[in-house]
Amino acid sequence: MSSATPAAERFTILCLRCDRPVIARREWVGREVYCPHCYSVIRVPEAPADGRPVQADAPNVSTRLGFNFACPRCACLLEANTGMSGQLGTCPTCAARFHIPYLHGRSGRPQKAELVEGGVADPTPLHAYAASGHQAPRIVRTDGGGAVIECPRCNAHNAIDADTCAACGAPFTMEAAATVGKLRRDRRAVGSLTLGIIGLLAFPLMLPAAAAVWLGLGSVMFAGSDRRSVLAIVGLALGLLSLIGGTVFWYWQLK
């Protein structure tokens, strides 16, 4: 079955800047899109009843809020703004297609992105940009016969086994790509270390030490053996040491 948009669902609008015709879909009404000719931002108006080309509306001048959200397939962190909400997007890591989420009116947090049916099947590409065409890292042969990775962001050359660009920090592999799970593990690791230090200084209280152990275990247990955070391990060790010190302290106090 063809996936082409029926002619009845399309109409022609004229760009405000270059006045050239742009084909729009009825489902885009009210959205802001880029003109494919001059790349200016225009807003899709209501479809005309007589089928004649109609002038595009001016873009919304209200402040656009930037936010991060997770890819609904691979959980990589992506960036968007409120002017893009509701539009179709593609994850540069796994090539999944989804609708960019809106922000909750009360909390201001992004809703969960909705995955579009017919997305790319597993497995997820090894390279973080492998699904993004020209943005993918290129393997470049050197004069000596070796190979290096050329960064798609800054064009710097990196070792063939590098996970990130040494010049700008762009991720090359899934191990280096920022994900929601990794962000949560990092937060738990930092919290564990902070509470571990507090617990060591105030070991008779024991509560900060117990919280440090809890967060440290949560960070270590939900990460692979090659991704365990040093901060989480140190926080866990300090928490255990503080618990031992607190136990000994109260034992002698109550004895």
Steps between C-alpha positions, in 0.01 A plus 500: 500500500639837403590743779464807274280780628168522305464811284188601694708522818751743343480864406736773386617792712721793401805584708490842667864571417566361152136462381578158356244216524532240776293182520342455844282235660169569671633338818768774515253787543620728778851355505818689424708351218808594301467620142703255289609784269620781732492312835295769672247399767134520395175387661259280305159673460158343463453315173306705240160372393558578130838324479692813396842582653471691828750729670685346795450648846777670694677286763404530863703778664453367852807375685593143417607288792774245448475161668648151498302180456578132459476307177209256555705216351863530615457756786771731363460861609384730221451877477195691374307820562132576547470614138578145387248322726261273313723471193662180381861446602769239439744375762860538375602194703248231403305667213168459684219729384292672766285802577693767690322536836326800652578641843260437788308818580549473875836332551670639190657158436487329160247228442609162369578500128267280295672246276370487143412153374730348245821622667838339453525149641769387742791488534588862570799618295833482683601856419301776662458681167484191280136559407537866410652487152760771442523562876644155559869469597715418198783251499793670327812322377830660590812521281661229711225252425321538834152629568353778715150622583411843361264688732178611322480809721852651490679279240776412748673164457482250785628152577306225328383359835396836652155527658493881489673779310804624692449854363127570552368201698252380235401135562602236246357188666193405699718467810576873483157624392312679776189310607236545767626192681857627502386840626314336789802283586725807499262686732488205739880475492547869583237478774667191646840670515355818654306314766798270562718800586227648723447164665871464574507840672177435690524123544298487825190604305533200264211618280720676238722193492203270439378726217851499347503120501152487346585740216840340443348154467234635266763656274732199498238225464321657201818556298712248315832398651686720249287808576495501881562849625805562713299764686234244591758248623676763713167623639397142578830434679475820705141417592594152620794639696274761662242235591769291667625807688147591608427147615817491712425847640150412614613162631743667741249773586228251594727247659 
